């Protein structure tokens, strides 16, 4: 906004390796304003070299005074942007949420799930070579405490995680291409390999995440109680797929698997790797998120419905999509979508042209 007779300060940061730029207004003041956050360069180049370009327009109306530029400082052409503080500073827009809890378990987190038996205990995978499954227990209002004793240990890079109504844990391994199970009570049982060499022979399969389908997930292909597995071909091909598993009939030790809700395809579920899947109880669908910003809902008949947040990823001059995770409110059907590059979580209507609300 134009303020007469006032000097303003702008900081332009170019991220050439990613083809992006950021602009902050009055960065050294008490109230800096983020004007552009890692937006893509406008151009067709693949590799961008160092650049310095700043321009301000004075065409905001007739009689507008000229704009003067002074004191330009070039700090570096090769430095990386300063990382966010640890733990991250969370900015919550609006008044919907008044507080948040930041947990720092250490190690790369694969995914999280909530135990449906109490709707309070948080379970999460540590996606490392010597990984495992851990839990955080509710200790006070808005507070959770991480239990350092693993629920399951010695797991090779577990990624997706789902909890059955009886507490049985199901999870995926995208690197070792497996689906595993730990029956409840956890301390009385041992992890079982349910499916190894997951997927169809000859297709590069990487089961990244899984979820229990909604209770109304009926159709030619699906039925209530099933597990839907999101699979991405991240190492050898570009095909994404959704598999269906019946936990009631699956026996341990199966090698290979080929029961599809969506067969492997290079475009239907997005051209980038799938990164998450969740259940949509409000519409009896499951929904996947891909790295290139596809939010794809699928019902029990395999019918596909696309959701596109028009003011977010649909902006061709805005940030390149980097969909990282997705969850759904079981009552309202609102989607919670995480973007890795923007370090943001959005609340989005689960309609074809979803309106972001937070």
N, C-alpha and C positions, 0 to 999 in steps of 0.2 A: 504494500500500500504506500502511496506517495505521501510524504510528509514534507511540507515546504521548509526550505532553509535548514535542513537537517542532514548532517553527514551520516551515512550508513556504512557499515562494514560487512563485507561478504567474504566467505571462505569457499573457494572452489577446490574440491579434491577429485582428482581423476584416478580411476582404478583401471589402468590400461589393460591389465591381464584379463579382466572380465568385461572390458568394453563398457564401463559404467562411469557415472560421475555423481557427485553429491554437492549440494550448496547449502551453507548455513548462513543465515542473516544475523549480524551482530554476534559473532561467536564468543567474543570476550566479555560480553555484557552479562548482567544478572539474569537476563531472560532471552537467551538465544532462540532463534526460530529455524527449524528444519524446513527448508524450502523444497529441496529435491533430495530424495533418499535413494541413492544407487540406481538411478535411471539409466537405461541403455543409451549409448551414443546413437545419434541419428545418422546412419550411413550403412554401406554394404561391406565394409572391410571386415576381414576375419581377424587379422592381427593389427592392433593399434599401437603406434609408436608414441613417444612422449609428446605432449601437446600443451600449449598455453594459449587460451583464447577466452577473453572476457569482453562482453558487450552489454550495454544497457540502453534500452529504448526510451525515448522521451515522447512517444506518440500516444500519450494517455489523454489526449484532448487538445482542443485549440487553446492557444495561449499558454501552453505548458512551458515553463522555463527550461533552459538547457540542463543537461546532466553532466556533471564534472567527475572525472575519475582521477584519483590521486593516491599516492602511497601504495603502489603495488609491490607486494613482497612475494618472492618465489622461494619457498622453503626447501623443496627437494623434488626431484623428478623420479626418484627410484624408491622412496620409502613406502612402506606399507601403511595403510590406515591404522590408527591406534585401535587396539582391541577394546571391546567392552569390558567394564570392570568385572571382577569375580568376587562374590556372586553377582549376577547381572542386576542392574537397576531396572526394576519393572515399572513401566509407565502404563497406567490404566485409564483409558478415556472414559468420560461420562461418570455416572454415579452407580452403575450396576453392581460393581464390586468394591468393597471397602478395604479389603486386606488380601494378602497372598502369603503363602508359605514357600520358601525357597529351600529345597533339599539338595545337598551336595554329596551324593553317594560315592563319587569317584568312579573312574572307568567309563567307557562309552555305554550309554543306555540304548538298548534295542527298542523296547516299547514298554508301555505300562498297562495295567489292568486293575480293576477293582473287584474285590471278592464279593459276589452277590449275596453271600450269606449274612454279611453285616453292613454292606455298602459303605464301609469305612476303611478297611484294610487295603492298602495300595501294594500291588505286586509289580515288580519290574525285572527285566532281563539285563544283565551286563554282557554286552556284545563283544566279548574278548575271547582269545584263544583258550584261556583258563577262566571261562565265564561261569555264570550261574544265574539263579533266580533268587531274588531277595524280596523282603517286605518292609513296609513302613506302617507302623500301627498308630492309631489315633490316640494322642496323649492328652489333648485339651482342645477347647474350642478353636478351630482353625489351625491346629498344630499336629504334626505327625513326627514320629521318631523312627529312624531307620534301625532295624534289627541287623546287627553285624553278622549274625549266624545265618548262612544261606539256607533257603528252603531246599534248593538243589544246587550242587556244585560239580566241578569237573566237566562242564558243558562247553563244547567248542562253538563259540560265537552264536549263541541263541538269539533269535531276532524277534519274531512275533510271539504273542502270548494271549491266551484266552482262558477264562475260568468258567467251568461248568456250574450249574446250579448247586450241585452237591460238593463243590470245592475242588474237583479234579482239575489239574492243570494240563493244558495242551499247549505245545509251542513248536515253532519251526526253527530250522537251521538253514539259512540261505546258502552258506558256503559248503556245508557237507550234505545238503539236499536231503533233509530228513524231517519227519514229524515225530514228536515224542510225547509221552504222557506220564504224569505222576498222579496216581489215585490218591484220594483223600481217605483217611488222614495221612498227611504228607510224611510225618515222622515214622509211620508204620509201613511205608512202601518205598520202593526204589523206582527210579525213572526207567521207562520202557521205550525202546525204539519201535514205533508203530509202523512207519514206512521209511525205508531207506531207498537210495537212488530215486528220489521222488520225481514223478512225472513220467512222460512217455519216452521211450528209448529214441535216441537220435535228436532230441530237443534239449537245449540247454535250459534247465529248470532251476530256479532259485526261489523257493517258497519264502517270502519275506515277512508275511503277516497272516493272521487268521482271526476269525470271529465266529461266534455262534449266531446263526440266522435268527430273525424275529419269529415269534410264535405263529404269525400269520403268513409265513413264507411257504405258500402252497403253489404248486404248478406241475407242469410236465416233468421238470427237472428237480425241483426242490421240494422239501418237506420240513416241518418244524423239527428242531433238535439237531439239525445238521451243522457241520462246520464248513465255512467258506474260506478257502485259502487263496490269498493273492500271490501270484507267481510272476516273476520277471525274468527275462532272458538277458541278464546283465553281463554275462561273460562271453557269450558266443553268438547271440542273435538278438533281434529287437522285438520279439514277441512277448506280449503280456497275456495272462490268462487267469481265470478263476476256476478253482477246483471245488468240488463238493465231497465231503466225507461224512459218512454216517457213523458216529462214535459208538452207537449201540451194537453194530455188527462188525466193526473193524477189529481184526485180530492182530496181535503183535507180530512183527517179523515180516511184514509184507514188503516185497521188493518191486519198485515201480508202481505207478498209479496213473490212471487216465480217465477219471470221471469228471467231466467238465460242466460248468455252468456257462462259461465263455471259453471257447477253444482258443489256442494260441493265435494271436493276431498282432500285426504291427501297428494298428491304428485305433481299433475300437475302444481300448482302455487307455489311450494316450500313446504317443510315440516315445516318451521318456519312460524310464523305469518306474514301475509301481513301487510306492513306498508305504502304503497303508490300506487297511480295509476296516470297515465298521458296519454295524447293523443299524438300520433305520426302522425302528419299531412303528413309528407314526405312519409309514407308508408300506410296511412289510417288504422292504428291499434291503440289499446290502450295497455299500458304496465304497468305491476305491478312489485314491488320490494318486496321481502320477507326478513325476518330477516336472513335467512340462505343463502342469496346471489343469489336467483333466479331472473333473469330479464326475464320476460315472456311477449312476444308480442302476441296479439290475434286480428284477423280480424273480420269482420262482420258475417262471417260464423262459428265462433268459432274455426278456425284453429289456433293452437298454434305454436309459433316459439320462441326458446330459444336463449338468448344472454349471452355469457360467457366471461368476460374479462380475457383472458388467463394469463396475468402477474399480476393479482391482486388476486381475490378470488380463482382462480384455483390453486394457489400454496399451496399444501397440508401441507407444512411446514411453511407457512406464517400465517398471522393473521386469526383467525376465523371470518367469515363474520358476519357483523352486519348491514345489509342494513336498512337504516332509512328513506330515501326519494328519490324521483326521479322526474325529469322534463325533457322536451325535447325542443331543439331549433326548433321553427316552420318552419324555412327555411332550415337549413342544416340537420336536423334530429339527430344531436348530442344529446347524453343523458348526463344529469347531475345527478350523483349518489352520495348520501351522506352515509358515514359509521360512525356509532355512536361511536364505540370503537376507531377507528383511528382518529376521529375528522378531517376527510378529505372530500373534495368534488372532484370527478373525472369527467373529460370529456371523454366520451366513444363513439366509433362508434357503431351505432345501427345495426351491422352486427352479424351473428351467433357467430363469435369469435371476439368480439369487441376489438379494439386496444385503450388503454387509451392514450390520447394525452396530458393531463395536470393533 
